[in-house]
Amino acid sequence: MNQINPNFYQNSKNKINDKILAHPFTCYWDIFVFKHQHPLNIALHVIGILFFYGLLFAIWKSQNLWLILGLPLTQLIGLTGHFLFERSHIDLQDAVFSWRASFCLGRMLFRVISGKYGEDIRQRQEILRQYQLKLDVTRL
């Protein structure tokens, strides 16, 4: 299951946004889910993922390597969702390319298609709510 992070303040790679300074998540999937909750942001990410794989298929099928120049557009589609709908922290390395972000994007696509991503969001929200309640109690 998910590990609970004992650190109150996260490093920038695990930052969710400016409002949530402390969170219990150590697994990047949990952090990723929290950064991708708005339905339009999720939709733009799914479109970007499908566009990415469609472009790879078109490059392979047509043998036109100039199409590689379109790959950064797939990143911009997802980033647009963050700028317009969900102001979560964007790690520059994850925005350009990282294996952890790529893995999570693929997992998100699978979970969205299977209808389970909404439950992922609800579970992480409940974990954060319980964590924040525990913090409030310990501060009294």
C-alpha positions as a printed NumPy array, in Angstrom:
array([[  0.   ,   0.   ,   0.   ],
       [  0.997,   3.641,   0.07 ],
       [  3.649,   4.806,   2.488],
       [  2.997,   7.761,   4.745],
       [  5.57 ,  10.536,   4.546],
       [  6.635,  11.806,   7.975],
       [  8.115,  15.037,   6.564],
       [  5.913,  18.11 ,   6.951],
       [  7.426,  20.06 ,   4.079],
       [  8.124,  18.411,   0.783],
       [ 10.97 ,  18.882,  -1.632],
       [ 10.036,  20.552,  -4.92 ],
       [  9.783,  17.259,  -6.848],
       [  6.995,  16.093,  -4.53 ],
       [  5.225,  19.431,  -4.187],
       [  1.518,  19.396,  -5.033],
       [  0.734,  23.116,  -5.022],
       [  1.26 ,  26.279,  -2.953],
       [ -1.764,  25.58 ,  -0.727],
       [ -0.745,  22.063,   0.311],
       [  2.647,  22.39 ,   1.983],
       [  2.499,  19.152,   3.945],
       [  1.127,  15.857,   2.717],
       [  1.543,  12.188,   3.588],
       [  2.432,  10.932,   0.108],
       [  5.794,   9.374,  -0.734],
       [  4.716,   7.374,  -3.781],
       [  4.806,   9.57 ,  -6.882],
       [  1.577,   8.034,  -8.212],
       [ -0.286,   9.485,  -5.207],
       [  1.251,  12.914,  -5.8  ],
       [  0.524,  12.65 ,  -9.534],
       [ -3.142,  11.854,  -8.874],
       [ -3.415,  14.845,  -6.568],
       [ -1.937,  17.097,  -9.273],
       [ -4.428,  15.773, -11.844],
       [ -7.955,  16.085, -10.421],
       [ -9.73 ,  18.627, -12.623],
       [-11.769,  16.849, -15.342],
       [-10.628,  19.212, -18.119],
       [ -6.988,  18.86 , -17.113],
       [ -7.396,  15.077, -17.159],
       [ -9.101,  15.264, -20.575],
       [ -6.277,  17.369, -22.011],
       [ -3.712,  14.918, -20.657],
       [ -5.571,  11.994, -22.221],
       [ -5.744,  13.872, -25.541],
       [ -2.012,  14.601, -25.286],
       [ -1.213,  10.938, -24.58 ],
       [ -3.343,   9.74 , -27.507],
       [ -1.805,  12.385, -29.759],
       [  1.683,  11.228, -28.665],
       [  1.011,   7.589, -29.538],
       [ -0.791,   8.586, -32.738],
       [  2.192,  10.653, -33.776],
       [  4.586,   7.782, -33.021],
       [  2.412,   5.498, -35.132],
       [  2.349,   8.053, -37.969],
       [  6.144,   8.375, -37.827],
       [  6.546,   4.604, -37.974],
       [  3.97 ,   4.123, -40.731],
       [  5.08 ,   7.02 , -42.96 ],
       [  8.797,   6.821, -42.152],
       [  8.674,  10.64 , -42.08 ],
       [ 11.083,  11.611, -39.312],
       [ 10.083,  15.286, -39.604],
       [  6.966,  14.365, -37.645],
       [  9.196,  13.999, -34.569],
       [  9.073,  17.79 , -34.39 ],
       [  5.422,  17.465, -33.376],
       [  6.205,  15.488, -30.204],
       [  6.67 ,  18.592, -27.998],
       [  3.092,  19.565, -28.871],
       [  1.906,  16.534, -26.942],
       [  3.567,  17.955, -23.812],
       [  2.045,  21.373, -24.412],
       [ -1.45 ,  19.883, -24.537],
       [ -1.052,  18.508, -21.01 ],
       [  0.642,  21.642, -19.699],
       [ -2.259,  23.7  , -21.028],
       [ -4.529,  21.803, -18.645],
       [ -2.338,  22.838, -15.715],
       [ -2.201,  26.483, -16.75 ],
       [ -5.911,  26.842, -17.523],
       [ -7.674,  24.526, -15.089],
       [ -5.455,  23.124, -12.377],
       [ -2.704,  25.248, -10.879],
       [ -0.657,  22.404,  -9.467],
       [  3.121,  22.458,  -9.182],
       [  4.885,  21.365, -12.365],
       [  8.359,  19.944, -12.008],
       [ 10.398,  21.009, -15.056],
       [ 11.989,  17.583, -15.492],
       [  8.58 ,  15.884, -15.38 ],
       [  7.193,  18.413, -17.879],
       [  9.994,  17.756, -20.377],
       [ 10.51 ,  14.037, -19.776],
       [ 10.915,  11.684, -16.85 ],
       [ 10.256,   7.98 , -16.539],
       [  8.147,   8.5  , -13.422],
       [  5.853,  11.001, -15.18 ],
       [  5.659,   8.836, -18.305],
       [  4.72 ,   5.794, -16.228],
       [  2.06 ,   7.777, -14.354],
       [  0.611,   9.204, -17.576],
       [  0.245,   5.693, -18.971],
       [ -1.297,   4.501, -15.732],
       [ -3.681,   7.473, -15.72 ],
       [ -4.769,   6.687, -19.285],
       [ -5.489,   3.078, -18.331],
       [ -7.351,   4.101, -15.149],
       [ -9.418,   6.734, -17.008],
       [-10.374,   4.263, -19.743],
       [-11.29 ,   1.634, -17.146],
       [-13.343,   4.169, -15.166],
       [-11.25 ,   3.815, -12.001],
       [ -9.407,   7.141, -11.966],
       [-12.214,   8.956, -10.128],
       [-11.872,   6.475,  -7.277],
       [ -8.098,   7.088,  -7.235],
       [ -8.791,  10.795,  -6.735],
       [-11.333,  10.191,  -3.965],
       [ -8.956,   7.849,  -2.107],
       [ -6.086,  10.375,  -2.175],
       [ -8.398,  13.183,  -1.059],
       [ -9.532,  11.096,   1.903],
       [ -5.938,  10.19 ,   2.83 ],
       [ -4.975,  13.887,   2.757],
       [ -8.074,  14.859,   4.761],
       [ -7.248,  12.295,   7.467],
       [ -3.617,  13.456,   7.514],
       [ -4.634,  17.098,   7.903],
       [ -7.063,  16.217,  10.698],
       [ -4.279,  14.35 ,  12.483],
       [ -1.978,  17.384,  12.075],
       [ -4.657,  19.705,  13.478],
       [ -5.163,  17.457,  16.508],
       [ -1.432,  17.255,  17.248],
       [ -1.087,  21.059,  17.05 ],
       [ -3.714,  21.594,  19.784]])
